[in-house]
Amino acid sequence: MNLPERPQPSCWPLWVIPLLLNLGGIVMIASLTAGNGAESGNLYGLTLRQCQFLGIGLILMCCCYLTPLPLMRNVSWLLWLMAVMMTCATLIPGLGVRAGGARRWLNLGFFQFQPLEMLTLAVPLFLADRLDASKRESFRGFLRPSFMLGLISALPLAFQPNMGGIILVFAICMSMHVVSRGWKYPLAGAAVMTVLFVAMIYMEPYRLERLLAFLDPWDAPRGRGFQIIQGLVAFSNGGILGVGIGKGLQKLNYLPAAHTDYIFPAIGEEFGLAGTLLIVLAYAIWTWRTYRLYRRAATPYMSILIWGLTVAVLFPMFVNLGGVMKLMPLTGIPLPFVSAGGSALVFMWLKVGVLMRLSREVSMGSAMAMNNDVESLSRVRAHGG
C-alpha cells in the first residue's frame, strides 16, 4: 500500500506575477513620462528611479523570505509601534511633508516615504499574532484586539488627513477578524464606520467635491469631473487592442496622474481592453495562488496572516480600479506593483516576501506530515508482518 503524494505548494507564482506586473508598469511609466523628462533633460529619470525601487524591493523580499517566521512574529509588535510612531511623525512640522493639503509623507533627510505603507505591513503581522493569542470571544473579542488596533493605527491618519488610508487599515483589520472570529461584529462596525465617513465627507469641502465628481462628473467637465472624464475617454480611445505603446494622447497632460493613480486608464488607451483584462487576470491568478496557500496553512496564525497580507495587496487594487472606472469615489490609492511610487512598491514586495516565507513554512509542514505518515505506515507493516 503506497501513500498518495501530496502536492507541495510552490512560491514562485507569488513573486513572478507581481514581477511581471511591475515590469509592465515600468514600461508604461516610460511611455507616459518620457515627454516630460525630455523637457528637464532626463528622458527616463522617473523610469530609472522606479527600476531602483524594484531592485530594493526584490532585495528586501529575499530578506523576508529568509527570515524565520517565529522571529517575524516576535518583532511584529515593535514593527507596528514604529509604524504608528512614524505615521504620527508626519504631523510634526519639519518631519512631515505637506503636499496637496495633507501631511502623508515623512522626510528623513536622505529619503522620503509614506508611513501608511509600513502600517499596512505591520498591522497584519501584529494583528495575526494578537488574534491567535487572544482567547476573548463575542464583542470583547472584537473590541480587543481587532477594533482597538485598527483605531490606534488609523487615528494619526485622520489628522493627516488620509481617508483612503483609514479605510484600508480598517479593511485589513475587519477582514482578519472575519476569518478568525466571524462576520457579526465587523458588519456592525462597518455600518458605524460608514456613518462616520459620510460625516467626514461633509465636513471637508474637497471630499464633498470628490463625491460630487463621482456622482456626476459631467456637471463640471473642466473642474472637479475633469480627471474622471479623461480616464473614461482613455478607455474609450483604446478600444479592443489599443492605439499602441507610446501613442496614447491622454499622457499629453490630458490625464492628470497618468503614471500614478490613473495608470490603468493609460494602459487601457495604449493596450486596449486586451491589456486591461491581462492586468486583471494577473491579479486573479495571484489571488487564487494565495487562496490555495491560505487553505493549506498549518496553523490559525498562518492562515490569519496569509489572509491579512492578501487583503493588504488586493484591497488597494480594487479601490484603484473602482475609482478610475467610476465605480466608487477616488481615494488616491495607487495600483499595486504597477503605479509609479517608491514606498508603496517597496512595501508591496515586503508583503510578497512574507507570503513566500509562509509558503515555505507550509511546504515544510507538508513534508514533515508526509514523513510522519511514512514512518507510521512502516511501523504498522512491521508489527502486522
C-alpha positions in Angstrom: 0.0 0.0 0.0 1.5 3.3 -1.1 0.5 6.7 0.3 -0.7 9.2 -2.3 1.6 12.0 -2.9 0.5 15.4 -1.6 1.1 18.3 -3.9 3.6 20.7 -2.5 2.9 24.4 -2.6 5.2 26.4 -4.8 6.1 30.0 -4.0 7.3 31.1 -7.5 3.9 32.4 -8.7 3.8 34.7 -5.6 6.7 36.7 -6.9 6.7 36.1 -10.6 3.3 37.5 -11.2 4.0 40.7 -9.2 7.3 41.0 -11.1 5.5 40.8 -14.4 3.1 43.5 -13.3 6.0 45.6 -12.0 7.9 45.3 -15.3 4.7 46.1 -17.3 4.2 49.2 -15.1 7.8 50.3 -15.7 7.2 50.1 -19.5 4.0 52.2 -19.1 5.8 54.7 -16.8 8.5 55.1 -19.5 5.8 55.6 -22.2 3.9 58.2 -20.1 6.8 60.3 -18.7 9.4 60.3 -21.5 8.0 63.6 -22.9 8.1 65.3 -19.6 11.6 64.0 -18.9 12.8 65.4 -22.2 12.0 68.9 -21.0 14.2 68.5 -18.0 17.0 66.8 -19.9 16.5 63.4 -18.1 14.4 61.4 -20.6 13.8 58.3 -18.4 14.6 59.7 -15.0 11.3 58.5 -13.3 11.6 55.1 -15.1 15.1 54.6 -13.8 14.0 55.6 -10.3 11.2 53.0 -10.4 13.8 50.4 -11.5 15.8 51.3 -8.5 12.9 50.8 -6.2 12.2 47.5 -7.9 15.7 46.4 -7.1 15.4 47.5 -3.4 12.1 45.7 -3.2 13.4 42.4 -4.5 16.3 42.5 -2.1 14.0 43.1 0.9 11.7 40.4 -0.4 14.5 37.9 -0.3 15.4 39.1 3.2 11.8 38.5 4.4 11.9 35.1 2.7 15.0 34.1 4.6 13.7 35.4 8.0 12.3 32.7 10.3 8.5 33.1 10.9 8.9 33.0 14.7 11.3 35.9 14.5 8.8 37.9 12.4 6.1 37.1 15.0 8.2 38.1 17.9 9.1 41.6 16.5 5.7 42.3 15.0 4.7 44.5 17.9 7.8 46.6 17.5 7.3 47.0 13.8 3.7 48.1 14.4 4.8 50.5 17.1 7.4 52.0 14.8 4.8 52.3 12.0 2.3 54.1 14.3 5.0 56.5 15.6 6.2 57.3 12.1 2.7 58.0 11.0 2.3 60.4 13.9 5.7 62.0 13.0 4.2 63.2 9.7 2.2 65.7 11.7 5.3 67.3 13.1 6.5 70.4 11.1 9.8 69.8 9.5 9.4 66.0 9.5 6.1 65.8 7.7 6.0 66.8 4.1 2.9 68.8 3.2 1.6 68.1 -0.3 -1.9 68.6 -1.7 -3.2 69.9 1.6 -2.2 66.8 3.6 0.8 65.5 5.5 1.2 61.9 4.4 5.0 61.8 3.8 7.8 61.6 6.2 11.1 63.5 5.5 14.1 61.7 7.0 16.7 63.8 5.2 18.2 61.2 2.9 14.8 59.9 1.6 11.1 60.4 1.9 8.5 57.7 2.4 4.8 57.2 3.3 4.4 55.5 6.7 1.0 54.3 5.7 2.7 51.6 3.5 4.7 50.4 6.5 1.5 50.4 8.5 -0.2 48.1 6.0 2.6 45.6 6.5 2.8 45.9 10.3 -0.9 45.7 11.0 -1.4 42.2 9.5 1.8 40.9 11.2 0.8 42.2 14.7 -2.9 41.6 14.5 -2.4 38.0 13.3 -0.3 37.4 16.4 -2.9 39.0 18.7 -5.9 37.2 17.2 -4.1 33.9 17.5 -3.1 34.6 21.1 -6.4 36.1 22.3 -9.0 33.9 24.0 -11.7 36.6 24.0 -14.9 35.8 22.2 -18.1 37.7 21.3 -18.0 41.5 21.5 -14.9 41.7 23.8 -13.0 39.6 21.2 -14.0 42.1 18.5 -13.2 45.2 20.6 -9.8 43.8 21.6 -7.7 43.3 19.6 -9.3 43.9 16.2 -11.1 47.2 16.6 -8.7 48.8 19.1 -5.7 48.0 17.0 -7.4 49.4 13.9 -8.5 52.5 15.8 -5.0 53.2 17.2 -3.4 52.6 13.7 -5.9 54.8 11.9 -6.1 57.7 14.3 -3.0 59.5 13.1 -4.2 59.1 9.5 -7.3 61.1 10.4 -5.2 64.1 11.2 -3.0 64.0 8.1 -5.8 63.7 6.7 -5.9 60.4 4.7 -9.4 58.8 4.4 -8.2 56.3 1.9 -5.6 55.1 4.4 -8.2 54.8 7.2 -10.4 52.7 5.0 -7.5 50.5 4.0 -6.4 49.9 7.6 -9.9 49.1 8.9 -10.5 46.8 5.9 -7.4 44.8 6.8 -8.4 44.6 10.5 -12.0 43.7 9.9 -11.2 41.1 7.2 -8.7 39.4 9.6 -11.3 39.4 12.4 -13.8 37.8 10.0 -11.5 34.9 9.1 -10.7 34.4 12.8 -14.0 35.1 14.6 -16.8 35.6 12.1 -18.9 38.3 10.4 -21.2 39.5 13.1 -19.4 42.4 14.7 -17.3 43.5 11.7 -20.5 44.1 9.8 -21.9 46.2 12.7 -18.6 48.1 12.8 -18.7 48.7 9.1 -22.1 50.3 9.4 -20.9 52.6 12.1 -17.8 53.5 10.2 -19.9 54.2 7.1 -21.9 56.8 9.1 -18.7 58.4 10.3 -17.2 58.5 6.8 -20.3 60.3 5.5 -20.0 62.8 8.2 -16.3 63.3 7.4 -17.1 63.8 3.8 -19.5 66.6 4.5 -17.0 68.2 7.0 -14.4 68.8 4.3 -15.2 70.6 1.1 -12.6 68.7 -1.0 -14.1 65.4 0.0 -17.5 66.6 -0.9 -16.1 67.7 -4.3 -14.8 64.2 -4.9 -18.2 62.7 -4.1 -20.0 65.1 -6.4 -17.4 64.4 -9.1 -18.1 60.7 -8.7 -21.9 61.2 -8.8 -21.9 63.5 -11.9 -18.5 64.4 -13.4 -20.2 66.0 -16.4 -21.7 68.7 -14.2 -18.2 70.3 -14.1 -16.3 68.7 -17.0 -13.4 71.2 -16.8 -13.4 71.3 -13.0 -13.9 68.5 -10.5 -15.1 66.0 -13.1 -12.1 66.5 -15.5 -9.9 63.6 -14.3 -12.7 61.1 -14.2 -14.0 62.0 -17.6 -10.5 61.9 -19.1 -10.0 58.5 -17.6 -13.2 57.2 -19.3 -12.0 58.9 -22.6 -8.8 57.0 -22.3 -10.6 53.6 -22.0 -12.8 54.6 -25.0 -9.8 55.6 -27.2 -8.1 52.2 -26.6 -10.9 50.1 -28.0 -10.1 46.3 -28.0 -6.3 46.3 -28.8 -5.3 49.9 -28.0 -3.6 52.7 -30.0 -0.1 51.3 -29.4 2.6 51.9 -26.9 3.7 55.5 -26.8 0.8 56.6 -29.0 -1.7 57.5 -26.3 -3.0 61.1 -26.2 -4.1 61.2 -22.6 -0.5 61.4 -21.4 -0.1 64.8 -23.0 -1.4 66.4 -19.8 -4.9 65.5 -20.6 -5.0 62.8 -17.9 -3.6 64.1 -14.6 -1.5 61.5 -12.6 -1.4 59.2 -15.6 1.7 57.3 -14.3 0.4 57.0 -10.7 -3.2 56.8 -9.7 -4.5 56.8 -13.3 -2.1 54.4 -14.9 -4.9 51.8 -15.5 -6.8 54.1 -17.9 -3.5 54.9 -19.6 -2.9 51.1 -20.1 -6.4 50.9 -21.5 -5.7 53.5 -24.1 -2.4 52.2 -25.3 -3.1 48.4 -24.9 -6.9 48.4 -25.1 -9.4 46.1 -23.4 -6.9 43.2 -24.0 -4.2 44.9 -21.9 -6.5 45.8 -19.0 -8.0 42.3 -18.9 -4.5 40.9 -18.9 -3.7 43.0 -15.8 -6.9 41.9 -14.1 -6.2 38.2 -15.0 -2.7 38.5 -13.4 -4.2 39.7 -10.1 -6.8 37.0 -10.3 -4.2 34.2 -10.7 -2.1 35.7 -7.9 -5.3 35.8 -5.7 -6.0 32.1 -6.5 -2.5 31.2 -5.5 -2.7 33.0 -2.2 -6.1 31.4 -1.6 -4.6 27.9 -2.1 -1.8 28.9 0.3 -4.4 30.0 2.8 -6.3 26.7 2.6 -3.1 24.7 3.2 -2.0 26.8 6.2 -0.9 24.5 9.1 -1.9 26.9 12.0 -4.5 29.5 12.7 -1.8 32.1 12.9 -0.5 31.4 9.5 -4.0 31.4 7.9 -4.9 34.7 9.5 -1.6 36.3 8.4 -1.9 35.0 4.8 -5.5 36.4 4.7 -4.4 39.8 6.1 -1.4 40.2 3.7 -3.6 39.2 0.7 -6.2 41.8 1.6 -3.4 44.4 2.1 -2.3 43.8 -1.5 -5.7 43.3 -3.2 -7.8 45.9 -1.4 -5.8 48.8 -2.9 -6.2 47.2 -6.3 -10.0 47.1 -6.0 -10.1 50.7 -4.7 -7.9 52.0 -7.5 -9.7 50.1 -10.3 -13.1 51.1 -8.8 -12.1 54.8 -8.7 -10.7 55.1 -12.2 -13.6 53.2 -13.7 -16.2 55.4 -11.9 -17.5 52.6 -9.7 -16.6 54.4 -6.5 -15.2 57.8 -5.4 -11.5 58.4 -5.9 -9.2 57.9 -2.9 -5.7 58.5 -4.3 -4.5 54.9 -3.7 -2.1 53.7 -6.4 -2.4 50.4 -8.4 -0.2 47.8 -6.6 3.1 46.9 -8.4 2.1 49.0 -11.5 1.8 52.6 -10.5 4.9 54.8 -10.0 5.9 55.2 -6.4 8.8 54.1 -4.2 7.5 53.4 -0.7 4.3 51.7 -2.0 6.3 49.4 -4.3 9.0 48.5 -1.7 6.5 47.6 1.0 4.4 45.6 -1.5 7.5 43.5 -2.2 8.0 43.1 1.6 4.5 41.6 1.8 5.3 39.2 -1.0 8.4 38.2 0.8 6.4 37.4 4.0 3.9 35.4 1.9 6.8 33.5 0.3 8.1 32.6 3.8 4.7 31.4 4.7 4.6 29.3 1.6 7.9 27.8 2.6 6.6 27.0 6.1 3.6 25.3 4.6 5.8 23.2 2.3 8.0 22.2 5.3 4.9 21.3 7.3 3.5 19.2 4.5 6.9 17.4 4.1 7.0 16.7 7.8 3.5 15.3 7.7 4.4 13.0 4.8 7.4 11.7 6.7 5.3 11.0 9.8 2.8 9.1 7.6 5.5 7.0 6.0 7.0 6.3 9.5 3.6 5.3 10.8 2.9 3.0 7.8 6.3 1.4 8.3 5.6 0.7 11.9 2.2 -0.8 11.0 3.7 -3.1 8.4 6.5 -4.1 10.8 4.0 -5.1 13.5 1.5 -6.6 11.1 4.0 -8.8 9.4 
